[in-house]
């Protein structure tokens, strides 16, 4: 096995660990609620506890990798993820599970940027595109196979195995990494620790308030104090990032039109993805009485459409510009979510869910590649890494915030009426994302000339 092959396999297995965990969790939520209690609030925290630290620290991870070495940071992330996964699997109550998820998110933030950095450091510029394409194709399998694997584990074993199974790819990654030789010499980049701390508090405070308001009420200090502290911390984060020499988030990049509007569109579109996926998975199990395995399977046709058609729409966006695809795609997804308004208490798959799932899959295929290319293609090549990290963080934070708002939209439980409200809100988010794309995105001159 050549070094490059080993590097690629390591990068795939390391990223697979983080992606798999994000893909399997939704189908396990009803079983977690049934055993540990806590209702919708605990279900929200199991998802958002992970996303808070993942979203806040993923931007810092690149600097840590440069400062202390990619392989060293990757190993720390893998060990941390493994220990946190076992803590999740052994959790005796909701609080212990959420704390373990927070640690798991922090460890997960170290994995994906380091995996991509490892590819970039070991492949020439001419080979990087092909290597990253293979990395993307294999890691996409986590999103397709994850819900099915999670459903099988929940139905035929126990939800705890959804977390314990992480030990296998972690062990494989650590064994493969032994063959990569000594650690590369880091160049000691400056790490924005204060920015990371302010980011975590700025995200965590409002999310805590949004989730706990259903239980405590808006007048409770346990709600408005964290929200106020979070808002002040986020304002301090923006001030600090604009002042520090090597910011975690270079705010000036948002002045680049397609990058700024592309990330704004990402905020609404991926907010819809995170919220919609969370609500649908819980609804079909708790109201439709679908077994977890079937709940993991319902989105498979959508994922197949995404893999089959996304490269084609990416190529068309390169030819005709991304604007039209970033406008039409979210509208098609919104139509799929509006179809779910026809769902009744029977939750029939073929007549009530399947048409919407196919529309969601088609619209996602139209949207994702053009959105990524328009947003990241707007920045210079030397800033592509931080641009990608920012866009990835925006996508994670979008899902974090919308899942935190679930109680505001559906109430204390995701019943039929709550699902209909959630479907409508998801569609509205997608329509706003389409409008932002139409107004803000501009096609490069090369693409515009071909229209």
C-alpha positions as CSV (number, residue, x, y, z in Angstrom):
1,X,0.0,0.0,0.0
2,X,1.5,3.4,-1.0
3,X,1.6,6.2,1.4
4,X,-0.9,8.2,-0.6
5,X,-3.4,5.3,-0.5
6,X,-2.9,5.0,3.2
7,X,-3.4,8.7,3.7
8,X,-6.6,8.6,1.8
9,X,-8.0,5.6,3.7
10,X,-7.1,7.3,7.0
11,X,-8.8,10.6,5.9
12,X,-11.9,8.6,4.9
13,X,-12.2,6.5,8.0
14,X,-11.5,9.5,10.3
15,X,-14.2,11.7,8.7
16,X,-16.5,8.7,8.5
17,X,-16.4,8.6,12.3
18,X,-17.8,12.1,12.7
19,X,-20.2,11.9,9.7
20,X,-21.7,8.5,10.8
21,X,-22.5,9.8,14.3
22,X,-24.4,12.7,12.8
23,X,-26.3,10.5,10.4
24,X,-27.5,7.8,12.9
25,X,-28.6,9.8,15.9
26,X,-32.1,10.9,14.7
27,X,-33.4,7.4,14.4
28,X,-32.3,6.6,17.9
29,X,-34.1,9.6,19.6
30,X,-37.4,8.0,20.3
31,X,-35.7,5.0,21.9
32,X,-33.5,7.3,24.0
33,X,-36.6,9.3,25.2
34,X,-38.4,6.0,26.1
35,X,-35.5,4.8,28.3
36,X,-34.1,8.0,29.7
37,X,-37.2,10.2,29.7
38,X,-37.0,13.9,29.4
39,X,-39.4,14.2,26.4
40,X,-38.6,16.5,23.5
41,X,-36.2,18.6,25.5
42,X,-33.7,15.7,26.0
43,X,-34.1,14.8,22.3
44,X,-33.2,18.3,21.3
45,X,-30.2,18.4,23.6
46,X,-28.9,15.1,22.3
47,X,-28.7,16.7,18.9
48,X,-27.7,20.2,19.8
49,X,-25.2,19.3,22.6
50,X,-23.1,17.8,19.8
51,X,-23.6,20.6,17.4
52,X,-22.8,23.4,19.8
53,X,-19.1,22.4,20.3
54,X,-18.8,21.0,16.8
55,X,-20.0,24.2,15.2
56,X,-18.0,26.5,17.5
57,X,-14.7,24.6,17.4
58,X,-14.5,23.4,13.8
59,X,-13.0,26.7,12.8
60,X,-10.4,26.5,15.5
61,X,-9.4,23.0,14.6
62,X,-7.5,24.1,11.5
63,X,-5.3,26.3,13.5
64,X,-4.7,23.6,16.1
65,X,-3.8,21.2,13.3
66,X,-1.2,23.7,11.9
67,X,0.2,24.5,15.4
68,X,0.5,21.0,16.8
69,X,0.5,18.7,13.8
70,X,-2.3,17.1,11.8
71,X,-1.7,13.6,13.0
72,X,-1.4,14.6,16.6
73,X,-4.6,16.6,16.6
74,X,-6.3,13.8,14.7
75,X,-5.3,11.2,17.3
76,X,-6.5,13.5,20.1
77,X,-9.8,13.8,18.3
78,X,-10.1,10.1,17.8
79,X,-9.3,9.2,21.4
80,X,-11.7,11.9,22.7
81,X,-14.4,10.8,20.3
82,X,-14.0,7.2,21.4
83,X,-14.1,8.0,25.2
84,X,-17.2,10.2,24.7
85,X,-18.9,7.6,22.6
86,X,-18.5,5.0,25.3
87,X,-19.8,7.5,27.8
88,X,-22.9,8.1,25.6
89,X,-23.4,4.3,25.4
90,X,-23.2,3.9,29.2
91,X,-25.2,7.0,30.1
92,X,-27.7,6.4,32.9
93,X,-29.7,9.6,32.5
94,X,-30.3,12.4,30.0
95,X,-27.9,14.8,31.7
96,X,-25.0,12.4,31.4
97,X,-25.8,11.6,27.8
98,X,-25.9,15.3,26.9
99,X,-22.6,16.1,28.6
100,X,-21.0,13.2,26.7
101,X,-22.5,14.5,23.5
102,X,-20.9,18.0,24.1
103,X,-17.5,16.3,24.6
104,X,-18.1,14.2,21.5
105,X,-18.8,17.3,19.4
106,X,-15.6,19.0,20.6
107,X,-13.6,15.9,19.6
108,X,-15.5,15.6,16.3
109,X,-14.5,19.2,15.4
110,X,-10.9,18.0,15.4
111,X,-11.4,15.3,12.9
112,X,-12.8,16.6,9.6
113,X,-10.5,19.6,9.1
114,X,-7.5,17.5,10.0
115,X,-8.6,14.8,7.5
116,X,-8.8,17.3,4.7
117,X,-5.6,19.0,5.7
118,X,-3.9,15.6,5.6
119,X,-5.0,15.0,2.0
120,X,-3.9,18.5,0.9
121,X,-0.5,18.0,2.5
122,X,0.2,14.7,0.8
123,X,-1.3,15.1,-2.7
124,X,-0.1,17.4,-5.4
125,X,-2.3,20.2,-6.6
126,X,-3.1,18.1,-9.7
127,X,-4.1,15.1,-7.6
128,X,-6.0,16.8,-4.8
129,X,-9.3,17.2,-6.8
130,X,-9.5,13.5,-7.5
131,X,-8.5,12.5,-3.9
132,X,-11.0,14.9,-2.4
133,X,-13.7,13.5,-4.8
134,X,-13.0,10.0,-3.5
135,X,-13.1,11.2,0.1
136,X,-16.4,12.9,-0.6
137,X,-17.9,9.8,-2.3
138,X,-17.0,7.5,0.6
139,X,-18.0,9.8,3.4
140,X,-21.3,10.4,1.7
141,X,-22.0,6.7,2.3
142,X,-22.2,7.6,6.0
143,X,-25.2,9.8,5.4
144,X,-26.8,7.1,3.3
145,X,-26.0,4.0,5.3
146,X,-26.0,5.7,8.8
147,X,-29.7,5.9,9.4
148,X,-30.3,2.3,8.2
149,X,-27.4,1.1,10.4
150,X,-28.8,3.1,13.4
151,X,-32.3,1.7,12.8
152,X,-31.0,-1.9,12.7
153,X,-29.0,-1.4,16.0
154,X,-32.0,0.2,17.7
155,X,-34.5,-2.4,16.6
156,X,-32.4,-5.5,17.0
157,X,-29.9,-4.6,19.7
158,X,-30.2,-1.3,21.7
159,X,-29.8,2.4,21.1
160,X,-26.6,2.4,23.1
161,X,-24.9,0.5,20.3
162,X,-25.4,3.5,18.0
163,X,-22.6,5.1,20.0
164,X,-20.6,2.1,20.9
165,X,-20.2,1.1,17.2
166,X,-17.9,4.2,16.8
167,X,-15.1,2.3,18.5
168,X,-14.6,0.1,15.4
169,X,-13.8,2.8,12.8
170,X,-11.8,4.7,15.5
171,X,-9.6,1.6,16.1
172,X,-9.2,1.1,12.4
173,X,-8.1,4.7,11.9
174,X,-5.5,4.6,14.8
175,X,-4.0,1.3,13.4
176,X,-3.7,2.7,9.9
177,X,-2.2,6.0,11.2
178,X,0.8,4.0,12.6
179,X,2.0,3.4,9.0
180,X,2.1,7.1,8.1
181,X,5.5,7.6,9.8
182,X,6.6,10.4,12.1
183,X,4.6,13.5,12.8
184,X,5.1,16.4,10.4
185,X,6.8,19.5,11.7
186,X,4.1,22.0,12.7
187,X,4.6,25.7,11.9
188,X,2.9,27.0,15.1
189,X,0.1,29.1,13.7
190,X,-1.6,31.4,16.3
191,X,-4.7,29.8,17.8
192,X,-7.7,32.1,18.5
193,X,-8.6,30.5,21.9
194,X,-10.6,33.5,23.1
195,X,-12.6,33.5,19.9
196,X,-13.4,29.8,20.4
197,X,-14.6,30.4,24.0
198,X,-16.8,33.4,23.0
199,X,-18.2,31.4,20.1
200,X,-19.2,28.5,22.4
201,X,-20.9,30.8,24.9
202,X,-22.5,32.9,22.2
203,X,-24.0,29.8,20.6
204,X,-24.7,27.8,23.8
205,X,-26.5,30.5,25.7
206,X,-29.3,31.2,23.2
207,X,-29.7,27.5,22.4
208,X,-30.1,26.7,26.1
209,X,-32.8,29.3,26.4
210,X,-34.7,28.2,23.3
211,X,-34.7,24.6,24.3
212,X,-35.5,25.1,28.0
213,X,-38.2,27.8,27.6
214,X,-40.8,25.0,27.0
215,X,-40.0,23.6,30.5
216,X,-39.1,26.7,32.5
217,X,-41.1,29.5,30.7
218,X,-39.8,32.7,29.2
219,X,-39.9,34.6,32.5
220,X,-37.5,32.2,34.2
221,X,-33.9,33.5,34.9
222,X,-32.9,30.0,33.7
223,X,-34.0,31.1,30.2
224,X,-33.4,34.8,29.8
225,X,-30.1,35.0,31.6
226,X,-28.3,32.4,29.4
227,X,-29.9,34.1,26.3
228,X,-28.6,37.5,27.4
229,X,-25.1,36.2,28.3
230,X,-25.1,34.4,24.9
231,X,-26.1,37.5,23.0
232,X,-23.4,39.6,24.7
233,X,-20.8,36.9,24.1
234,X,-21.7,36.7,20.4
235,X,-21.4,40.5,20.1
236,X,-18.0,40.3,21.9
237,X,-17.0,37.4,19.5
238,X,-17.7,39.7,16.5
239,X,-15.8,42.5,18.0
240,X,-12.8,40.3,18.8
241,X,-12.7,38.7,15.4
242,X,-12.6,42.1,13.8
243,X,-9.7,43.1,16.1
244,X,-7.4,40.1,16.5
245,X,-4.5,39.7,14.0
246,X,-5.3,36.1,13.1
247,X,-9.1,35.7,13.6
248,X,-10.9,32.4,13.7
249,X,-13.5,33.9,11.3
250,X,-12.1,36.6,9.0
251,X,-15.2,38.8,8.8
252,X,-14.0,40.7,5.8
253,X,-14.6,37.6,3.7
254,X,-18.3,38.1,4.0
255,X,-17.9,41.3,2.0
256,X,-17.2,39.1,-1.1
257,X,-20.7,39.0,-2.6
258,X,-21.1,35.4,-3.5
259,X,-19.4,34.2,-0.3
260,X,-21.5,36.4,1.9
261,X,-24.8,35.7,0.2
262,X,-23.9,32.0,-0.3
263,X,-23.4,31.6,3.5
264,X,-26.6,33.5,4.1
265,X,-28.4,31.0,1.8
266,X,-26.6,28.2,3.5
267,X,-28.0,29.4,6.9
268,X,-31.6,29.1,5.7
269,X,-31.2,26.0,3.5
270,X,-29.2,23.9,6.0
271,X,-31.3,25.2,8.8
272,X,-34.3,23.6,7.0
273,X,-32.3,20.4,6.4
274,X,-31.4,20.0,10.1
275,X,-34.8,20.9,11.5
276,X,-36.7,18.9,8.9
277,X,-34.6,15.8,9.3
278,X,-34.9,15.9,13.1
279,X,-38.7,16.3,13.0
280,X,-39.5,13.8,10.3
281,X,-37.4,11.0,11.9
282,X,-39.1,11.5,15.3
283,X,-42.6,11.9,13.8
284,X,-42.6,8.7,11.8
285,X,-41.5,6.7,14.8
286,X,-43.6,8.3,17.5
287,X,-46.8,9.0,15.6
288,X,-46.5,6.7,12.5
289,X,-45.2,3.9,14.7
290,X,-42.5,3.1,12.1
291,X,-39.7,0.8,13.5
292,X,-36.3,2.5,13.7
293,X,-35.0,0.5,10.7
294,X,-37.9,1.7,8.5
295,X,-37.4,5.2,9.7
296,X,-33.7,4.9,8.6
297,X,-34.8,3.7,5.2
298,X,-37.4,6.3,4.3
299,X,-34.8,8.8,3.2
300,X,-32.8,6.4,1.1
301,X,-34.4,7.3,-2.3
302,X,-33.6,10.9,-1.6
303,X,-30.0,10.1,-0.9
304,X,-29.7,8.0,-4.1
305,X,-31.1,10.9,-6.1
306,X,-28.5,13.2,-4.5
307,X,-25.6,11.0,-5.4
308,X,-26.8,10.2,-8.9
309,X,-27.8,13.7,-10.0
310,X,-25.6,16.1,-7.9
311,X,-22.5,15.8,-10.2
312,X,-24.7,16.6,-13.2
313,X,-26.2,19.7,-11.6
314,X,-22.7,20.7,-10.4
315,X,-21.5,20.6,-14.0
316,X,-24.5,22.5,-15.3
317,X,-23.9,25.2,-12.6
318,X,-20.3,25.5,-13.9
319,X,-21.7,26.1,-17.3
320,X,-24.7,28.4,-16.7
321,X,-23.9,29.8,-13.2
322,X,-25.1,28.7,-9.8
323,X,-27.9,31.3,-9.3
324,X,-30.7,29.6,-11.1
325,X,-30.0,26.2,-9.5
326,X,-29.7,27.8,-6.0
327,X,-33.1,29.4,-6.6
328,X,-35.0,26.5,-8.2
329,X,-33.5,23.8,-6.0
330,X,-34.7,25.1,-2.6
331,X,-38.2,25.7,-4.1
332,X,-38.4,22.1,-5.3
333,X,-37.4,21.0,-1.7
334,X,-40.0,23.3,-0.3
335,X,-42.6,21.7,-2.5
336,X,-41.7,18.4,-1.0
337,X,-42.2,19.7,2.5
338,X,-45.5,21.3,1.5
339,X,-46.6,17.8,0.2
340,X,-46.2,16.6,3.8
341,X,-49.1,18.8,4.8
342,X,-51.2,16.0,3.3
343,X,-50.0,13.5,5.9
344,X,-52.7,12.3,8.2
345,X,-52.7,10.0,11.2
346,X,-52.0,6.9,9.1
347,X,-48.6,8.3,7.9
348,X,-48.8,6.2,4.7
349,X,-45.4,5.9,3.2
350,X,-46.2,5.5,-0.5
351,X,-49.0,8.1,-0.8
352,X,-48.1,10.6,1.9
353,X,-44.3,10.5,2.3
354,X,-42.7,9.1,-0.8
355,X,-43.7,11.9,-3.3
356,X,-42.3,14.5,-0.9
357,X,-39.1,12.5,-0.3
358,X,-38.5,12.3,-4.0
359,X,-39.0,16.1,-4.4
360,X,-36.7,16.7,-1.5
361,X,-34.0,14.5,-3.1
362,X,-34.3,16.1,-6.5
363,X,-34.2,19.6,-5.0
364,X,-31.2,18.8,-2.8
365,X,-29.4,17.4,-5.9
366,X,-30.1,20.6,-7.7
367,X,-29.0,22.8,-4.8
368,X,-26.0,21.4,-3.0
369,X,-23.2,21.3,-5.5
370,X,-24.0,24.8,-7.0
371,X,-24.3,26.2,-3.5
372,X,-20.9,24.9,-2.5
373,X,-19.2,25.9,-5.8
374,X,-20.7,29.4,-5.8
375,X,-19.8,30.1,-2.1
376,X,-16.3,28.6,-2.1
377,X,-15.4,29.6,-5.7
378,X,-15.8,33.2,-4.7
379,X,-12.7,33.3,-2.5
380,X,-9.0,33.1,-3.6
381,X,-7.4,29.7,-3.7
382,X,-5.1,30.5,-0.8
383,X,-8.2,31.1,1.4
384,X,-10.2,28.1,0.2
385,X,-9.5,26.2,3.4
386,X,-10.9,28.8,5.8
387,X,-13.7,29.5,3.4
388,X,-14.7,25.8,3.5
389,X,-14.4,25.7,7.3
390,X,-16.7,28.8,7.6
391,X,-19.3,27.4,5.3
392,X,-19.2,24.1,7.1
393,X,-19.6,25.8,10.4
394,X,-22.5,27.9,9.1
395,X,-24.3,24.8,8.0
396,X,-23.8,23.1,11.4
397,X,-24.9,26.2,13.3
398,X,-28.0,26.6,11.2
399,X,-29.1,23.1,12.1
400,X,-28.2,23.8,15.8
401,X,-30.4,26.9,16.0
402,X,-33.4,25.4,14.1
403,X,-33.5,22.2,16.2
404,X,-33.3,24.4,19.3
405,X,-36.5,26.2,18.1
406,X,-38.4,22.9,17.8
407,X,-40.4,23.5,21.0
408,X,-41.5,27.0,19.8
409,X,-42.9,25.5,16.7
410,X,-44.3,22.1,17.6
411,X,-45.0,22.4,21.3
412,X,-44.0,19.8,23.9
413,X,-44.3,16.8,21.5
414,X,-44.1,16.2,17.7
415,X,-47.7,15.2,17.1
416,X,-49.6,15.5,13.7
417,X,-50.4,19.2,14.2
418,X,-46.8,19.9,15.3
419,X,-45.5,18.0,12.2
420,X,-47.6,20.1,9.9
421,X,-46.4,23.3,11.5
422,X,-42.8,22.1,11.2
423,X,-43.3,21.2,7.5
424,X,-44.6,24.7,6.8
425,X,-41.7,26.4,8.7
426,X,-39.2,24.1,6.8
427,X,-40.8,25.1,3.5
428,X,-40.6,28.8,4.5
429,X,-36.9,28.6,5.4
430,X,-36.2,27.0,2.0
431,X,-38.2,29.7,0.1
432,X,-36.2,32.4,2.0
433,X,-33.0,30.6,1.0
434,X,-34.1,30.6,-2.6
435,X,-34.9,34.3,-2.5
436,X,-31.5,35.1,-0.9
437,X,-29.8,33.2,-3.7
438,X,-31.9,34.9,-6.5
439,X,-31.2,38.4,-5.1
440,X,-27.6,37.9,-4.0
441,X,-25.8,35.4,-6.1
442,X,-24.1,36.6,-9.3
443,X,-22.7,34.3,-12.0
444,X,-19.0,34.6,-12.9
445,X,-18.4,36.3,-16.2
446,X,-17.3,33.0,-17.8
447,X,-20.6,31.3,-16.9
448,X,-22.7,34.3,-17.8
449,X,-21.2,34.4,-21.2
450,X,-22.4,30.9,-21.9
451,X,-26.1,31.6,-21.0
